Amino acid sequence: MYDLTLYAQIIWTSFANSSYQVLFTIAFALVLKVLGVWNFAQPALMAASFYCMYAAIEMFGAAPLVAMGVALVFTIAFAYGIEAYAFTTLRNRNSGPIAFFIFTIVLSQFVIYVLTLAFTAEPRFLLGNMASTVYPVFGVFVTSWDISSIAVSAVLVTALYVFLNYSKPGQFMIAVADNADLAETYGISKDFYYRLTMVIAAVLINVGIFLFGGKIAFYPELSLPLMLFAVAATIIGGIGSIFGAGVAAIVIVMLQQLSVLFVGSRWQPLLVFLILFATIVFFPKGVRFGVHPLK
């Protein structure tokens, strides 16, 4: 018999820890929705963003927020380059999905290999001092990291929602996602909005990595399971449902954390795959969570 406070603590911690996973998942789902590409290059962007911040802090003594700004510029440029010089080239050659898959996987593995050579496979913390202020709230311990991570993620997700649904560029992006060729007949440049999508994804990835690195040690290969989580949440949330994927990410993290009450922590990652397999078999179109594809 477990105390209700224990459940409350696990649920709160799970919700806080899902903040960066939501950003990674929405970045992946957004690219899939607008570009129609399973962006398996996302681990390359995640790892490059982290080590750009790490190098700025450790080697040049930059303040964390300054380091995040530097990494943001680099990550945006990297993501823009992938779309402008790789995806566009493949698209112009009428390459099939397998070509995009091979390119993105090879790119991620190459970047991970280079970063492993440069920084080793040793886990590294983004910030030397990981201590957070702890506030007891009705028996639940809430940290300053929890509050800031949830707040930052909520602001970004809300901003993206407002952008997609209430701004003219957002409406144009939706039009490109629905039918890129038809959108071009109305003077909407699909190439511009493809690149803008990658830029937005890069912003989400950069902030997500900053939040992640403020609490958990990172190493190059870790970007792969983080991406697989995003893939699982995207499928479970319903392919094409950007914010549904974000909801799925929260649900999966909570199920993982609650499972520690029943199984060993080393079995928790297996839960993601079990949920994914069950969804593919029984809910091939995903579980929509009552969320519109772009809402």
Secondary structure as GFF3:
##gff-version 3
##sequence-region A 1 295
A	DSSP	alpha_helix	4	35	.	.	.	ID=ss1
A	DSSP	alpha_helix	42	58	.	.	.	ID=ss2
A	DSSP	alpha_helix	64	81	.	.	.	ID=ss3
A	DSSP	pi_helix	82	87	.	.	.	ID=ss4
A	DSSP	alpha_helix	88	92	.	.	.	ID=ss5
A	DSSP	alpha_helix	97	119	.	.	.	ID=ss6
A	DSSP	beta_strand	134	137	.	.	.	ID=ss7
A	DSSP	beta_strand	140	143	.	.	.	ID=ss8
A	DSSP	alpha_helix	144	166	.	.	.	ID=ss9
A	DSSP	alpha_helix	168	178	.	.	.	ID=ss10
A	DSSP	alpha_helix	180	185	.	.	.	ID=ss11
A	DSSP	alpha_helix	190	213	.	.	.	ID=ss12
A	DSSP	three_ten_helix	220	222	.	.	.	ID=ss13
A	DSSP	alpha_helix	223	237	.	.	.	ID=ss14
A	DSSP	alpha_helix	242	258	.	.	.	ID=ss15
A	DSSP	three_ten_helix	259	261	.	.	.	ID=ss16
A	DSSP	three_ten_helix	265	267	.	.	.	ID=ss17
A	DSSP	alpha_helix	268	282	.	.	.	ID=ss18
###
